[in-house]
Amino acid sequence: MRMASLLLLVCALPAQAQTSVLFIGNSYIYSNDLPNTFRQLALSLGETVTVQSSAPGGYTLYQHSTYTPTLDAINAQPWDFVVMQEQSQLGALPSDVTSTEYGMLQLMAEIEANWECTYPVLYMTWGRENGDPQYCANYPFMCTYEGMQQALRNNYVTLANFNDAWTSPVGVAWGTVRAEHPEINLYVADGSHPSVAGTYLAACVFYCTLFHESCTAATFNSSLDPATAATLRGIASSTVLDEFETWNLDLPNGTDALLDGFQLGPDFVTLIHNGAGEHLWTCTNGQSFTTGTVTFTFENSGSFVVTHTYNDPCGNSDTRTFTFDMAVGLDELTKAGAISVGSSTPGSVDVAVPGQGGTFQLMDVQGRLLVNEPINGSQTRMACPSGILLWRYSDLQGVSRSGKVVVQ
């Protein structure tokens, strides 16, 4: 009888929730097995974590963005977190000389397409022990540890802010250990890769980043002596939790209500959002919809505001508004030679307008003004970003026309 009661009690216990983490990077991840070190640290704090990694030596985020094993790993399951680490030198270089941002954008699109509730996390690495002689001549800040570390911090925080990602500030914690505890060697002999202590520090920072909690109470020390491990846990915890908002950790997961695509016609606009949650679209013309892809139609010319409220599967809500200036019958006016807008060369639009001219504007799909220039009757070429842009032309009599243009 006692055994039956005990069995019933055990069966009634709830299953412990698991946290899944995919690490994408290179040797800074597989050295000393960072994913498994993080897993064991979390387990000692009562968290069950499953980990997987894609980390070929020296790989960049751009290479990962087309690397089949990485893409397969992203799509293998709905991850709670996906960690992205750039090649250690490229992460410190100016964004205009690397493919870091492009590779990250491609990976983030893949991550979101797999499951929009996944948190993207950027793995801020550390400066070389004595600077980086390879890039020192062209980029003097790379000549010292301090200069390289500051560049890494700046770049990773900027990329996280721009891409709505979290930052795991391993490099910042690394700098604190170097300054306050130089007796703890975080590097191996090459002055680049992490020692066991360096990997343990990284694992501690990741625990605090992903769980938003201190790791000081952990009982897993890896192969370190308990005093050294405790020091590293304390620095990791204060680095993350004392600057919570700096690392974007107050940012919720999930997608927002911004558009994934659109199509603009002379008397309609089709708006696309790929989120799997709940949608509410309303327009000042009186129409409303609750699907992901919607088409608003217009009987008259004018300026119309569309509001999109999106409740994602992660429990977040976001609202965005979009303004469209519609000129019903625009196709006929354009064919008659009233105004011509096109793109014949990359990064520019060609505009020709009749009469005395007026003002020409270019906006992105979110309605942000990119170009606002006076224009006369002759053909004019204007520099602008590539992509699908909205244009509006107002002549000297105040008559406005609008449309879209695809810029190479």
SULQUINOR-V377333 format. One record per residue. N is the residue number from 0. RES is the residue in one letter. PSI is psi as a letter, one per 20 degrees, with the letter a starting at -180 (* if undefined). OMEGA is omega as a letter, one per 30 degrees, with the letter a starting at -180 (none if undefined). BURIAL is b if it has 16 or more other ideal C-beta (glycine too) atoms within 10 Angstrom, else e. Layout:
n: <N;N>
res: <RES;RES>
psi: <PSI;PSI>
omega: <OMEGA;OMEGA>
burial: <BURIAL;BURIAL>
//
This chain:
n: <0;1;2;3;4;5;6;7;8;9;10;11;12;13;14;15;16;17;18;19;20;21;22;23;24;25;26;27;28;29;30;31;32;33;34;35;36;37;38;39;40;41;42;43;44;45;46;47;48;49;50;51;52;53;54;55;56;57;58;59;60;61;62;63;64;65;66;67;68;69;70;71;72;73;74;75;76;77;78;79;80;81;82;83;84;85;86;87;88;89;90;91;92;93;94;95;96;97;98;99;100;101;102;103;104;105;106;107;108;109;110;111;112;113;114;115;116;117;118;119;120;121;122;123;124;125;126;127;128;129;130;131;132;133;134;135;136;137;138;139;140;141;142;143;144;145;146;147;148;149;150;151;152;153;154;155;156;157;158;159;160;161;162;163;164;165;166;167;168;169;170;171;172;173;174;175;176;177;178;179;180;181;182;183;184;185;186;187;188;189;190;191;192;193;194;195;196;197;198;199;200;201;202;203;204;205;206;207;208;209;210;211;212;213;214;215;216;217;218;219;220;221;222;223;224;225;226;227;228;229;230;231;232;233;234;235;236;237;238;239;240;241;242;243;244;245;246;247;248;249;250;251;252;253;254;255;256;257;258;259;260;261;262;263;264;265;266;267;268;269;270;271;272;273;274;275;276;277;278;279;280;281;282;283;284;285;286;287;288;289;290;291;292;293;294;295;296;297;298;299;300;301;302;303;304;305;306;307;308;309;310;311;312;313;314;315;316;317;318;319;320;321;322;323;324;325;326;327;328;329;330;331;332;333;334;335;336;337;338;339;340;341;342;343;344;345;346;347;348;349;350;351;352;353;354;355;356;357;358;359;360;361;362;363;364;365;366;367;368;369;370;371;372;373;374;375;376;377;378;379;380;381;382;383;384;385;386;387;388;389;390;391;392;393;394;395;396;397;398;399;400;401;402;403;404;405;406;407>
res: <M;R;M;A;S;L;L;L;L;V;C;A;L;P;A;Q;A;Q;T;S;V;L;F;I;G;N;S;Y;I;Y;S;N;D;L;P;N;T;F;R;Q;L;A;L;S;L;G;E;T;V;T;V;Q;S;S;A;P;G;G;Y;T;L;Y;Q;H;S;T;Y;T;P;T;L;D;A;I;N;A;Q;P;W;D;F;V;V;M;Q;E;Q;S;Q;L;G;A;L;P;S;D;V;T;S;T;E;Y;G;M;L;Q;L;M;A;E;I;E;A;N;W;E;C;T;Y;P;V;L;Y;M;T;W;G;R;E;N;G;D;P;Q;Y;C;A;N;Y;P;F;M;C;T;Y;E;G;M;Q;Q;A;L;R;N;N;Y;V;T;L;A;N;F;N;D;A;W;T;S;P;V;G;V;A;W;G;T;V;R;A;E;H;P;E;I;N;L;Y;V;A;D;G;S;H;P;S;V;A;G;T;Y;L;A;A;C;V;F;Y;C;T;L;F;H;E;S;C;T;A;A;T;F;N;S;S;L;D;P;A;T;A;A;T;L;R;G;I;A;S;S;T;V;L;D;E;F;E;T;W;N;L;D;L;P;N;G;T;D;A;L;L;D;G;F;Q;L;G;P;D;F;V;T;L;I;H;N;G;A;G;E;H;L;W;T;C;T;N;G;Q;S;F;T;T;G;T;V;T;F;T;F;E;N;S;G;S;F;V;V;T;H;T;Y;N;D;P;C;G;N;S;D;T;R;T;F;T;F;D;M;A;V;G;L;D;E;L;T;K;A;G;A;I;S;V;G;S;S;T;P;G;S;V;D;V;A;V;P;G;Q;G;G;T;F;Q;L;M;D;V;Q;G;R;L;L;V;N;E;P;I;N;G;S;Q;T;R;M;A;C;P;S;G;I;L;L;W;R;Y;S;D;L;Q;G;V;S;R;S;G;K;V;V;V;Q>
psi: <g;h;g;g;g;g;g;h;g;g;h;i;p;q;p;p;q;q;p;p;p;p;p;p;c;b;h;i;g;i;p;j;m;g;g;h;g;g;g;h;g;h;h;i;j;j;p;p;p;p;q;q;q;o;m;q;p;j;q;r;h;g;g;h;i;j;o;g;h;g;h;h;g;g;j;h;r;n;q;g;q;p;p;p;p;q;p;h;g;h;h;i;q;q;h;i;j;r;j;g;g;g;g;g;g;g;g;h;h;g;g;h;h;g;o;i;j;p;p;p;p;p;n;o;a;r;q;q;h;k;r;o;h;h;j;g;g;h;n;h;i;i;i;q;g;g;g;g;g;h;g;g;g;g;g;g;g;g;h;g;g;h;j;l;r;q;p;o;l;g;h;g;h;g;h;g;g;g;g;h;m;i;i;o;o;i;q;a;h;i;j;g;q;q;a;h;h;g;g;g;g;g;h;g;g;h;g;h;g;h;i;k;q;q;j;h;j;q;i;p;j;c;j;q;q;h;g;g;g;h;g;h;h;g;g;g;g;h;g;g;h;i;l;g;h;h;j;k;i;j;p;r;a;r;r;a;j;q;q;i;r;r;p;p;a;h;k;r;p;p;q;p;p;j;q;j;b;p;q;o;p;q;q;i;j;i;q;q;r;j;r;h;p;q;o;p;q;p;h;q;q;a;p;q;p;p;p;o;p;p;o;r;i;i;j;q;q;q;p;q;q;p;p;p;o;p;n;p;j;h;g;g;g;g;h;i;j;g;q;p;p;r;o;i;q;p;k;q;q;p;p;p;q;r;b;i;a;c;p;p;q;p;q;r;i;j;j;p;p;h;p;n;q;q;q;a;i;r;p;q;p;p;q;r;r;r;a;o;q;q;q;p;p;p;r;i;j;j;p;q;q;r;a;q;q;o;p;*>
omega: <l;a;l;l;l;l;l;l;a;a;a;a;l;l;a;l;l;l;a;a;l;l;l;a;a;a;l;l;a;l;a;l;l;a;a;l;l;a;a;l;a;a;l;l;l;a;l;a;l;a;l;a;l;a;l;a;l;a;l;l;l;l;l;a;l;a;a;l;l;a;l;l;l;a;a;a;l;a;l;a;l;a;l;a;l;l;a;l;a;a;a;a;l;a;a;l;l;l;a;a;l;l;l;l;l;l;a;l;l;l;a;l;l;l;a;l;l;l;l;a;l;a;l;a;a;l;l;a;a;a;a;a;a;a;a;a;a;a;a;l;l;a;a;l;a;a;l;a;l;l;l;l;a;a;a;l;l;l;l;l;a;a;l;l;l;l;l;a;l;a;l;l;l;l;l;l;l;a;a;a;a;l;l;a;a;a;l;a;a;l;a;a;a;l;l;l;l;l;l;l;l;l;l;l;l;l;a;a;a;a;l;a;l;l;a;a;a;l;l;a;a;l;a;l;a;a;l;l;l;l;a;l;l;l;l;a;a;l;a;a;l;l;a;a;l;a;l;a;l;a;l;l;l;l;l;a;l;a;l;l;l;l;a;l;a;a;l;l;l;a;a;l;a;a;a;a;a;a;l;l;l;a;l;l;l;a;l;a;l;l;a;l;a;l;l;l;a;l;a;l;l;l;a;a;l;l;l;l;a;l;a;a;a;l;l;l;l;l;l;l;a;a;l;l;a;l;a;a;a;a;a;l;a;a;a;l;a;l;a;l;a;l;a;l;a;l;l;l;l;a;l;a;a;l;a;l;a;a;a;l;l;l;l;a;l;l;l;a;a;a;l;a;l;a;l;a;a;l;a;l;a;l;a;l;l;l;l;a;l;l;l;l;l;a;a;l;l;l;a;l;a;l;l;l;l;a;a;none>
burial: <e;e;e;e;e;e;e;e;e;e;e;e;e;e;e;e;e;e;b;b;b;b;b;b;b;b;b;b;b;b;b;b;b;b;b;e;b;b;b;b;b;b;e;e;b;e;b;e;b;e;b;b;b;b;b;e;e;e;b;b;b;b;e;b;b;e;b;e;e;b;b;e;b;b;e;e;e;e;b;b;b;b;b;b;b;b;b;b;b;b;b;b;b;e;e;e;e;b;b;b;b;e;b;b;e;b;b;b;e;b;b;b;e;b;b;b;b;b;b;b;b;b;b;b;b;b;b;b;b;e;b;b;e;e;b;e;e;e;b;e;b;b;b;b;b;e;b;b;b;b;b;b;b;e;b;b;b;e;b;b;e;e;b;b;b;b;b;b;b;b;b;b;b;b;b;b;b;b;e;e;e;e;e;b;e;b;b;e;e;e;e;b;b;b;b;b;b;b;b;b;b;b;b;b;b;b;b;b;b;b;e;e;e;b;b;e;e;b;e;b;b;b;e;b;e;e;e;b;b;e;b;b;b;e;b;b;b;e;b;b;b;e;e;e;e;b;b;b;b;e;e;e;b;b;b;b;b;e;e;b;e;b;e;b;b;b;b;e;b;e;b;e;b;e;b;e;b;e;b;e;b;b;b;e;b;e;e;e;b;e;e;b;b;b;e;b;e;b;e;e;b;e;e;b;e;b;e;b;e;b;b;b;e;e;e;b;e;b;e;b;e;b;e;b;b;b;b;b;e;b;e;e;e;b;e;e;e;b;b;e;b;e;b;e;e;e;e;e;b;e;b;e;b;e;e;e;b;b;e;b;b;b;b;e;b;e;e;e;e;e;b;e;e;e;b;e;e;e;e;b;e;b;e;b;e;e;e;e;b;b;b;b;b;e;b;e;e;e;e;b;b;b;b;b;b;e;b;e>
//
